Amino acid sequence: MVKIEILGTDCAKCKAMAKNVDKAIQELGVQVVVIKVDSIQAIMDRGVMMIPALYIDGKEVAIGRAPSVEEIKNLLKK
């Protein structure tokens, strides 16, 4: 099963990313595990300096921006 990690706090970009991830998952109809990491310490421990950050199966795919629904769908199809 695919594991998606959303690293971010409660900022507008972080909320947009979470919303886009949810919509992409719903549109694709795939089963994934979504983990939301909002602890600043946990985010810094990963070496992330800009939020939001998106990881798919442990691989960094977006930092400092909220990818579009279509971009997330394409990343999940790979």
VMD Tcl script that draws the C-alpha trace (Angstrom):
set ca {
  {0.00 0.00 0.00}
  {1.20 3.49 -0.85}
  {2.21 5.70 2.07}
  {1.71 9.46 1.75}
  {3.17 11.83 4.31}
  {2.07 15.44 4.53}
  {4.51 17.51 6.58}
  {3.23 20.89 7.68}
  {1.50 22.95 10.29}
  {-1.83 24.70 9.98}
  {-0.76 27.20 7.30}
  {-2.82 27.92 4.19}
  {-0.44 26.00 1.87}
  {-0.48 23.02 4.24}
  {-4.27 22.97 4.29}
  {-4.36 23.26 0.49}
  {-1.96 20.34 0.12}
  {-3.99 18.14 2.46}
  {-7.17 19.02 0.56}
  {-5.53 18.29 -2.82}
  {-4.15 14.96 -1.59}
  {-7.59 13.93 -0.32}
  {-9.22 14.91 -3.60}
  {-6.58 13.10 -5.71}
  {-7.01 9.92 -3.66}
  {-10.79 10.13 -3.99}
  {-10.66 10.73 -7.75}
  {-8.24 7.86 -8.34}
  {-10.09 5.53 -6.00}
  {-6.85 4.16 -4.60}
  {-6.20 2.92 -1.11}
  {-3.34 4.70 0.60}
  {-2.13 5.43 4.09}
  {-2.01 9.17 4.76}
  {0.11 10.40 7.64}
  {-0.03 14.05 8.65}
  {3.08 15.26 10.45}
  {2.53 18.60 12.16}
  {5.24 18.51 14.84}
  {7.85 21.16 14.04}
  {10.52 18.97 15.64}
  {9.54 15.94 13.53}
  {9.57 18.10 10.40}
  {13.02 19.51 11.24}
  {14.29 16.00 12.04}
  {13.48 15.08 8.42}
  {15.62 18.00 7.22}
  {12.64 19.88 5.79}
  {13.23 23.62 5.86}
  {10.11 24.75 3.97}
  {6.58 23.54 4.49}
  {4.42 22.01 3.29}
  {6.29 18.92 2.19}
  {4.89 15.85 0.49}
  {6.48 12.42 0.61}
  {5.23 9.37 -1.25}
  {6.64 6.04 -0.08}
  {9.45 7.88 1.72}
  {10.47 9.91 -1.35}
  {10.31 13.71 -1.24}
  {8.10 14.88 -4.13}
  {7.19 18.47 -3.19}
  {8.67 21.02 -0.80}
  {7.40 24.52 0.00}
  {4.35 24.36 -2.23}
  {1.00 22.64 -2.57}
  {0.94 20.50 -5.73}
  {-2.26 20.49 -7.75}
  {-4.70 17.60 -7.66}
  {-3.59 16.55 -11.15}
  {0.09 16.62 -10.18}
  {-0.59 14.47 -7.12}
  {-2.62 12.03 -9.23}
  {0.29 11.72 -11.67}
  {2.72 11.11 -8.81}
  {0.48 8.37 -7.41}
  {0.21 6.67 -10.80}
  {3.99 6.17 -11.01}
}
mol new
graphics top color blue
foreach p $ca { graphics top sphere $p radius 0.5 }
foreach p [lrange $ca 0 end-1] q [lrange $ca 1 end] { graphics top cylinder $p $q radius 0.2 }
display resetview
